[in-house]
Amino acid sequence: AQYAKMVGAEEYEEILRINDHGMFNLWTEIHARANGYYFTRKYTVGEENLQDEALVPDILNREIPIQRQRLYREYHSTSNGYEQAYHVAQYIGRLITLQRLYPDTFTDDWVAQHFEVNTWMTEWFLFYKRHSTLGDAANHFKEMGTDFSAIYTGYLGSERQLQIVSDF
């Protein structure tokens, strides 16, 4: 609601217009999922165990296969390209977190092998990795000639972030 007031949106749906803001909405979904997944892991295994390499086999052998099956099921449950991209964005957010926590295991090469022939998913992962801040992403989208009249995010956590968004 605060952001809707800032951009003068009279209804929440205005902020969610995919045709106007699809790329940025998906970027924010990756960002939100990465942050949410980090905190889920932190509070599940404890901060002191967050980067414990002993957890990696379970992640690789149980968690990743379950999440990958979920991605496959959700991706193929629709023919709507935006919805498919949304599911991929959530999955990429999880992989971003795993790479940050376990960089020796979840390397860029691992991600490329994991996505196999879906090279666009690898490219999207790498794009987010190179543009992981709101300012970097916005600058890249501006270079592409994309204009944003609104940004969908529930994760403006500081006055600095609010200033970045208002500069768009």
C-alpha positions in Angstrom: 0.0 0.0 0.0 2.8 2.4 0.8 4.4 1.9 -2.6 1.1 2.2 -4.4 0.6 5.6 -2.7 4.2 6.7 -3.7 3.6 6.0 -7.4 0.0 7.3 -7.3 -1.6 3.9 -8.1 -5.3 4.0 -7.1 -5.5 0.2 -7.1 -3.1 -2.6 -6.3 -3.7 -4.2 -9.7 -2.1 -1.2 -11.4 1.3 -2.2 -9.9 0.9 -5.7 -11.1 0.4 -5.0 -14.8 2.5 -7.6 -16.4 2.6 -6.0 -19.8 4.1 -2.9 -18.3 6.3 -4.3 -15.6 6.8 -8.0 -16.3 10.6 -8.1 -16.4 11.0 -6.2 -13.2 8.2 -8.1 -11.5 10.1 -11.3 -12.3 13.4 -9.8 -11.1 11.8 -8.9 -7.8 10.4 -12.4 -7.5 13.9 -13.9 -7.8 15.1 -11.4 -5.2 12.2 -12.1 -2.8 12.5 -15.9 -3.2 16.3 -15.8 -2.6 15.8 -13.7 0.6 12.8 -15.8 1.8 14.6 -19.0 1.2 17.7 -17.8 3.0 15.7 -17.0 6.1 13.8 -20.3 5.9 17.1 -22.1 5.9 18.5 -19.9 8.6 15.6 -20.6 11.0 15.4 -24.3 10.0 19.0 -25.3 10.5 20.1 -22.5 12.7 22.4 -19.7 11.9 25.5 -21.6 13.3 24.8 -24.4 10.8 23.7 -22.3 7.8 26.9 -23.0 5.8 27.6 -26.5 7.2 28.9 -28.5 4.3 27.5 -31.7 5.9 24.0 -30.4 4.8 25.0 -30.4 1.1 24.3 -34.2 0.4 20.8 -33.8 1.7 20.2 -30.7 -0.4 21.6 -32.4 -3.5 19.8 -35.7 -3.0 16.5 -34.8 -1.5 15.7 -31.1 -1.6 16.9 -30.3 -5.1 15.1 -33.2 -6.8 11.8 -32.3 -4.9 12.1 -28.7 -5.9 13.0 -29.6 -9.5 10.0 -31.9 -9.8 7.8 -29.1 -8.4 9.2 -26.6 -11.0 8.5 -29.2 -13.8 5.0 -29.8 -12.6 4.1 -26.1 -12.2 5.9 -25.0 -15.4 4.0 -27.6 -17.4 0.6 -26.9 -15.7 0.2 -23.8 -17.8 0.8 -22.5 -21.3 1.0 -18.9 -20.0 4.6 -17.8 -20.6 4.5 -15.3 -17.7 3.3 -17.9 -15.2 6.0 -20.3 -16.4 8.7 -17.6 -16.0 7.3 -16.9 -12.5 7.9 -20.5 -11.5 11.4 -20.5 -12.9 12.1 -17.2 -11.1 11.2 -18.8 -7.8 13.5 -21.7 -8.5 16.3 -19.5 -9.5 15.9 -17.6 -6.2 16.5 -20.8 -4.3 19.6 -21.6 -6.4 21.0 -18.1 -5.8 20.7 -18.7 -2.1 22.3 -22.1 -2.3 25.2 -20.7 -4.3 25.7 -17.9 -1.8 25.8 -20.4 1.1 27.8 -23.2 -0.6 29.8 -21.5 -3.4 32.1 -24.5 -3.8 29.3 -26.9 -4.6 26.7 -24.7 -6.4 29.0 -23.2 -8.9 27.9 -21.5 -12.2 29.0 -24.7 -14.0 26.8 -26.8 -11.6 23.9 -24.5 -12.4 24.5 -24.9 -16.2 24.6 -28.7 -15.9 21.6 -28.6 -13.7 19.5 -26.7 -16.2 20.9 -28.9 -19.0 19.4 -27.9 -22.4 17.4 -25.0 -20.8 20.3 -22.6 -21.4 17.9 -19.6 -21.1 17.4 -20.6 -17.4 21.2 -20.6 -16.9 21.4 -17.2 -18.6 18.7 -15.8 -16.4 20.4 -17.1 -13.3 23.6 -15.4 -14.4 21.8 -12.2 -15.2 20.4 -12.0 -11.7 23.8 -12.8 -10.2 25.3 -9.9 -12.2 22.4 -7.5 -11.4 21.5 -8.5 -7.9 20.7 -5.1 -6.5 17.7 -3.0 -7.4 19.9 -0.2 -8.8 21.9 -2.6 -11.0 18.8 -4.2 -12.4 17.1 -0.8 -13.0 20.1 0.6 -14.8 20.3 -2.5 -17.1 16.6 -2.3 -17.9 17.0 1.5 -18.7 19.9 0.6 -21.0 17.5 -1.8 -22.8 15.0 1.0 -23.2 12.5 -0.3 -20.7 10.5 2.2 -18.8 8.8 1.5 -15.5 5.9 3.4 -14.3 5.5 1.1 -11.3 7.5 -1.5 -9.5 6.0 -4.5 -7.7 7.9 -5.4 -4.5 7.0 -6.0 -1.0 10.6 -5.8 0.1 11.4 -2.1 0.5 13.1 -2.3 3.8 14.8 1.1 4.2 14.6 4.7 3.2 17.6 4.1 0.9 15.7 1.4 -1.0 12.7 3.7 -1.2 15.0 6.4 -2.7 16.3 4.0 -5.3 12.8 3.0 -6.4 11.7 6.6 -6.5 14.7 7.5 -8.7 13.3 5.3 -11.5 
